[in-house]
Amino acid sequence: MGLGYSMDCFRKEWILLVAGSRGWDNYRHQADVCHAYQMAKRNGIPDEQIIVMMYDDIAYNEENPYKGNIINEPNGPNVYTGVPRDYTGDDVSADNFLAVLRGDEASVIKRGPKRVIKSGSSDVIFVYLSDHGSSGIFAFPNSTMVIYMESCQSGSMLNYLPWYIDVYGVSASTPEENSYACFYDERRNAYLADAFSAAWMYHNKTSNLERTTFQDQFNFLKREVTTSTPCQYGDAGIRARISTFWRNFPPEIKKGFELRDVIPSHNVPLVIQENRMKNARNPQKKEELKRRFEHLREIRKKIEEAVQEIACGCCPIKGPGCLTERKSPTRLNELKDVAEYFRTTCFNWHEEEYEYALSQMHVFVNLCESGVEVAR
């Protein structure tokens, strides 16, 4: 059917918004998702067609000086207001995400209502994911679908979308690049947004979506997001109007778009911890935070050393090259087994202090692609 079709009287627009991380250091991911929800509501998409998955530990976090408040841009509005809690805490899982997307209520594992996308062939689905990622890994119907993905190496998750299916994807970065955080807020000691996400949401809010295509938006992203390289994948019908998926609302009049305080996502925890240390007035507390800062740096060193040892042990000849190469993942089943074993036996990147381990997954991609046998 393709992205360019128009069956407005029969079509439902479904929006699935997912923040896959937790913890104050990852403030921006849930802020991104809350902002996207407010945009969908503003454009007239009803709550029954919007599903939100986020850990929900930011609004009332002990580090939040403004309880019940989340912002996604400097001096911005509270985007947490009214956001539904469809899936929170441990219910935000890859299995539940896939079940929601398939409309498979029976496979959802949670107490209470099990909301899923009940789409038909005439419906459209917009999926937005904001999380950490790595090569070939993102902790994840018969309808036309658009996917926007914000994570490091997000291009590797969309790299194999074929052109002939009704799916169009845009990633924050190439399969080799990191994504970037932006808008540091001193009072909150948090990065409020991700650069790619801030750009596409600004463009959505300031454009006439009836006259704006996904290609127009992609051109804007390529121009404004310069720290990473946004990429597009999948269905070639990118001339579709964005209003097909987001409806429309009179464009906001804003000053020119500017990304500030931009840093690589994997550096955010260190910067925030360093600022906690600087801001502490109690000498004992300051010393405790300093130890925590050094602990984080030591963990990063251990992760790098462990991965290096594994690479050189598995493949003495090719191992050193696997540390720096950036191959595209094709042996996805093997990669999944290796990554899950590494996560469960070495460094669980679902825990905040070990999130840096995701930045090393390219090494396991390279080992798998080099033909190293994976024991099961």
KOLRO-967764 format. One record per residue (C-alpha): residue in three letters; x, y, z. Coordinates in steps of 0.2 Angstrom, whole numbers, plus 5000, padded with zeros to 4 digits. Layout:
// residues N
('ALA' (X Y Z))
...
//
This chain:
// residues 376
('MET' (5000 5000 5000))
('GLY' (5015 5012 5004))
('LEU' (5017 5027 5014))
('GLY' (5009 5039 5002))
('TYR' (4991 5033 5002))
('SER' (4976 5042 5009))
('MET' (4961 5034 5017))
('ASP' (4958 5047 5030))
('CYS' (4940 5041 5034))
('PHE' (4945 5023 5038))
('ARG' (4962 5026 5045))
('LYS' (4968 5026 5063))
('GLU' (4984 5034 5068))
('TRP' (4993 5024 5082))
('ILE' (5008 5031 5092))
('LEU' (5019 5020 5102))
('LEU' (5032 5029 5113))
('VAL' (5046 5020 5122))
('ALA' (5059 5025 5134))
('GLY' (5070 5010 5138))
('SER' (5081 5017 5151))
('ARG' (5079 5022 5170))
('GLY' (5089 5032 5182))
('TRP' (5092 5051 5184))
('ASP' (5107 5051 5172))
('ASN' (5095 5046 5158))
('TYR' (5082 5060 5162))
('ARG' (5082 5065 5144))
('HIS' (5075 5048 5137))
('GLN' (5059 5049 5147))
('ALA' (5058 5068 5144))
('ASP' (5059 5065 5125))
('VAL' (5044 5052 5126))
('CYS' (5034 5064 5137))
('HIS' (5036 5078 5125))
('ALA' (5031 5067 5110))
('TYR' (5015 5062 5120))
('GLN' (5011 5080 5122))
('MET' (5013 5083 5104))
('ALA' (5002 5069 5099))
('LYS' (4988 5075 5111))
('ARG' (4990 5093 5104))
('ASN' (4987 5086 5087))
('GLY' (4971 5078 5092))
('ILE' (4976 5059 5093))
('PRO' (4965 5051 5106))
('ASP' (4973 5043 5121))
('GLU' (4966 5026 5116))
('GLN' (4978 5027 5101))
('ILE' (4993 5032 5111))
('ILE' (5003 5019 5121))
('VAL' (5017 5025 5132))
('MET' (5031 5013 5139))
('MET' (5043 5021 5152))
('TYR' (5051 5017 5168))
('ASP' (5043 5032 5177))
('ASP' (5056 5035 5190))
('ILE' (5061 5053 5185))
('ALA' (5046 5064 5189))
('TYR' (5047 5060 5208))
('ASN' (5065 5055 5209))
('GLU' (5074 5061 5224))
('GLU' (5086 5071 5213))
('ASN' (5072 5081 5205))
('PRO' (5070 5098 5213))
('TYR' (5053 5100 5205))
('LYS' (5043 5085 5210))
('GLY' (5030 5080 5197))
('ASN' (5039 5090 5183))
('ILE' (5049 5085 5168))
('ILE' (5055 5097 5155))
('ASN' (5063 5093 5138))
('GLU' (5070 5110 5133))
('PRO' (5077 5125 5143))
('ASN' (5063 5134 5152))
('GLY' (5051 5122 5144))
('PRO' (5034 5117 5150))
('ASN' (5030 5102 5161))
('VAL' (5028 5088 5148))
('TYR' (5024 5075 5162))
('THR' (5007 5082 5164))
('GLY' (4993 5069 5159))
('VAL' (5006 5056 5152))
('PRO' (4997 5039 5153))
('ARG' (5007 5025 5163))
('ASP' (5003 5011 5151))
('TYR' (5019 5001 5155))
('THR' (5030 5007 5169))
('GLY' (5045 4999 5179))
('ASP' (5049 4981 5174))
('ASP' (5034 4980 5163))
('VAL' (5045 4990 5150))
('SER' (5053 4975 5142))
('ALA' (5058 4970 5125))
('ASP' (5045 4956 5125))
('ASN' (5031 4967 5130))
('PHE' (5036 4980 5117))
('LEU' (5035 4967 5103))
('ALA' (5019 4960 5110))
('VAL' (5011 4978 5110))
('LEU' (5017 4981 5092))
('ARG' (5010 4964 5086))
('GLY' (4993 4968 5095))
('ASP' (4996 4952 5105))
('GLU' (4988 4955 5121))
('ALA' (4990 4937 5127))
('SER' (5009 4938 5126))
('VAL' (5010 4954 5137))
('ILE' (5017 4950 5154))
('LYS' (5010 4963 5167))
('ARG' (4997 4965 5180))
('GLY' (4982 4977 5176))
('PRO' (4977 4983 5158))
('LYS' (4987 4976 5144))
('ARG' (4985 4989 5131))
('VAL' (4991 4984 5113))
('ILE' (4990 4991 5096))
('LYS' (4974 4985 5088))
('SER' (4978 4991 5070))
('GLY' (4970 4986 5054))
('SER' (4977 4986 5037))
('SER' (4971 5004 5034))
('ASP' (4979 5011 5050))
('VAL' (4996 5019 5052))
('ILE' (5009 5017 5066))
('PHE' (5022 5029 5072))
('VAL' (5035 5021 5084))
('TYR' (5047 5032 5093))
('LEU' (5061 5023 5104))
('SER' (5073 5033 5115))
('ASP' (5086 5023 5124))
('HIS' (5104 5017 5125))
('GLY' (5109 5005 5111))
('SER' (5123 4997 5102))
('SER' (5127 4988 5086))
('GLY' (5112 4977 5082))
('ILE' (5105 4979 5099))
('PHE' (5090 4989 5105))
('ALA' (5084 4982 5122))
('PHE' (5063 4976 5106))
('PRO' (5009 4970 5059))
('ASN' (5000 4972 5045))
('SER' (5000 4991 5045))
('THR' (5011 5005 5037))
('MET' (5023 5010 5050))
('VAL' (5036 5024 5053))
('ILE' (5050 5021 5066))
('TYR' (5061 5035 5074))
('MET' (5075 5028 5084))
('GLU' (5086 5038 5096))
('SER' (5101 5028 5103))
('CYS' (5119 5025 5099))
('GLN' (5123 5015 5084))
('SER' (5104 5016 5080))
('GLY' (5107 5014 5062))
('SER' (5112 4996 5065))
('MET' (5095 4992 5071))
('LEU' (5086 4999 5055))
('ASN' (5100 4994 5043))
('TYR' (5091 4979 5036))
('LEU' (5073 4986 5033))
('PRO' (5069 4981 5015))
('TRP' (5063 4994 5003))
('TYR' (5048 4984 4998))
('ILE' (5039 4983 5015))
('ASP' (5028 4997 5022))
('VAL' (5040 5002 5035))
('TYR' (5051 5018 5035))
('GLY' (5064 5021 5048))
('VAL' (5075 5036 5053))
('SER' (5089 5033 5065))
('ALA' (5099 5046 5075))
('SER' (5115 5040 5069))
('THR' (5124 5028 5058))
('PRO' (5128 5010 5063))
('GLU' (5145 5016 5069))
('GLU' (5141 5032 5078))
('ASN' (5136 5038 5095))
('SER' (5120 5048 5098))
('TYR' (5121 5064 5108))
('ALA' (5113 5072 5123))
('CYS' (5109 5091 5124))
('PHE' (5102 5105 5134))
('TYR' (5111 5104 5151))
('ASP' (5101 5110 5166))
('GLU' (5111 5116 5180))
('ARG' (5097 5116 5193))
('ARG' (5092 5098 5189))
('ASN' (5110 5092 5185))
('ALA' (5102 5083 5170))
('TYR' (5103 5083 5151))
('LEU' (5085 5087 5146))
('ALA' (5085 5080 5128))
('ASP' (5094 5070 5115))
('ALA' (5100 5080 5100))
('PHE' (5091 5070 5086))
('SER' (5075 5070 5096))
('ALA' (5075 5088 5100))
('ALA' (5077 5092 5081))
('TRP' (5063 5081 5075))
('MET' (5051 5087 5088))
('TYR' (5055 5105 5085))
('HIS' (5052 5102 5066))
('ASN' (5035 5094 5069))
('LYS' (5029 5108 5080))
('THR' (5034 5122 5069))
('SER' (5029 5115 5052))
('ASN' (5013 5113 5043))
('LEU' (5012 5094 5043))
('GLU' (4999 5094 5029))
('ARG' (5012 5101 5018))
('THR' (5027 5093 5025))
('THR' (5034 5076 5020))
('PHE' (5045 5064 5029))
('GLN' (5059 5068 5017))
('ASP' (5057 5087 5021))
('GLN' (5059 5082 5039))
('PHE' (5074 5071 5036))
('ASN' (5082 5085 5026))
('PHE' (5080 5097 5041))
('LEU' (5088 5083 5053))
('LYS' (5103 5081 5041))
('ARG' (5106 5100 5041))
('GLU' (5103 5103 5060))
('VAL' (5110 5087 5068))
('THR' (5129 5088 5065))
('THR' (5136 5078 5079))
('SER' (5129 5062 5072))
('THR' (5123 5057 5055))
('PRO' (5104 5054 5054))
('CYS' (5100 5040 5042))
('GLN' (5084 5034 5033))
('TYR' (5079 5016 5029))
('GLY' (5066 5005 5022))
('ASP' (5050 5010 5012))
('ALA' (5054 5022 4998))
('GLY' (5038 5031 5000))
('ILE' (5045 5045 5010))
('ARG' (5035 5058 5001))
('ALA' (5021 5054 5013))
('ARG' (5014 5069 5023))
('ILE' (5019 5069 5041))
('SER' (5000 5073 5045))
('THR' (4996 5055 5039))
('PHE' (5004 5049 5055))
('TRP' (5003 5064 5067))
('ARG' (4987 5073 5060))
('ASN' (4990 5092 5060))
('PHE' (4990 5108 5072))
('PRO' (4994 5126 5068))
('PRO' (5013 5128 5068))
('GLU' (5021 5136 5083))
('ILE' (5031 5151 5080))
('LYS' (5048 5149 5088))
('LYS' (5065 5157 5087))
('GLY' (5078 5147 5076))
('PHE' (5083 5130 5082))
('GLU' (5099 5128 5091))
('LEU' (5107 5113 5100))
('ARG' (5117 5118 5115))
('ASP' (5128 5108 5128))
('VAL' (5129 5094 5116))
('ILE' (5140 5079 5122))
('PRO' (5141 5060 5117))
('SER' (5128 5050 5127))
('HIS' (5140 5038 5135))
('ASN' (5149 5053 5143))
('VAL' (5133 5059 5152))
('PRO' (5134 5048 5168))
('LEU' (5152 5054 5171))
('VAL' (5148 5073 5168))
('ILE' (5133 5072 5180))
('GLN' (5143 5063 5193))
('GLU' (5157 5075 5192))
('ASN' (5144 5089 5194))
('ARG' (5136 5081 5209))
('MET' (5154 5080 5217))
('LYS' (5157 5099 5213))
('ASN' (5140 5104 5220))
('ALA' (5141 5095 5236))
('ARG' (5144 5106 5252))
('ASN' (5146 5093 5265))
('PRO' (5164 5087 5265))
('GLN' (5159 5069 5269))
('LYS' (5146 5069 5255))
('LYS' (5159 5076 5243))
('GLU' (5171 5063 5247))
('GLU' (5158 5049 5245))
('LEU' (5153 5056 5228))
('LYS' (5172 5057 5223))
('ARG' (5174 5039 5227))
('ARG' (5158 5035 5216))
('PHE' (5165 5045 5202))
('GLU' (5182 5036 5202))
('HIS' (5172 5019 5204))
('LEU' (5163 5024 5187))
('ARG' (5179 5027 5179))
('GLU' (5186 5011 5185))
('ILE' (5171 5001 5179))
('ARG' (5174 5008 5162))
('LYS' (5192 5003 5162))
('LYS' (5187 4985 5168))
('ILE' (5174 4984 5154))
('GLU' (5186 4989 5141))
('GLU' (5199 4977 5147))
('ALA' (5187 4962 5149))
('VAL' (5181 4965 5131))
('GLN' (5199 4966 5125))
('GLU' (5203 4950 5134))
('ILE' (5188 4941 5126))
('ALA' (5192 4947 5109))
('CYS' (5211 4942 5109))
('GLY' (5207 4925 5118))
('CYS' (5194 4920 5105))
('CYS' (5203 4926 5090))
('PRO' (5222 4929 5093))
('ILE' (5225 4935 5075))
('LYS' (5210 4945 5071))
('GLY' (5206 4950 5089))
('PRO' (5215 4966 5090))
('GLY' (5207 4972 5074))
('CYS' (5190 4968 5081))
('LEU' (5192 4981 5094))
('THR' (5192 4995 5082))
('GLU' (5182 4989 5066))
('ARG' (5164 4993 5064))
('LYS' (5156 4979 5054))
('SER' (5138 4978 5050))
('PRO' (5129 4964 5060))
('THR' (5122 4950 5050))
('ARG' (5124 4935 5062))
('LEU' (5110 4942 5073))
('ASN' (5106 4926 5082))
('GLU' (5124 4923 5087))
('LEU' (5126 4941 5092))
('LYS' (5110 4940 5103))
('ASP' (5117 4925 5112))
('VAL' (5134 4932 5115))
('ALA' (5127 4949 5120))
('GLU' (5115 4941 5133))
('TYR' (5128 4930 5140))
('PHE' (5140 4945 5142))
('ARG' (5126 4955 5150))
('THR' (5121 4941 5162))
('THR' (5138 4935 5167))
('CYS' (5149 4950 5166))
('PHE' (5142 4968 5166))
('ASN' (5123 4970 5166))
('TRP' (5120 4986 5156))
('HIS' (5102 4987 5163))
('GLU' (5111 4993 5179))
('GLU' (5116 5012 5178))
('GLU' (5134 5009 5182))
('TYR' (5137 4996 5169))
('GLU' (5128 5005 5154))
('TYR' (5145 5009 5146))
('ALA' (5146 4990 5142))
('LEU' (5134 4994 5127))
('SER' (5147 5005 5119))
('GLN' (5158 4989 5117))
('MET' (5146 4978 5108))
('HIS' (5153 4982 5091))
('VAL' (5168 4971 5096))
('PHE' (5156 4956 5098))
('VAL' (5148 4961 5081))
('ASN' (5166 4960 5074))
('LEU' (5170 4943 5082))
('CYS' (5153 4936 5076))
('GLU' (5156 4942 5058))
('SER' (5174 4936 5058))
('GLY' (5167 4918 5059))
('VAL' (5171 4915 5078))
('GLU' (5160 4900 5083))
('VAL' (5147 4904 5096))
('ALA' (5144 4889 5108))
('ARG' (5126 4887 5114))
//
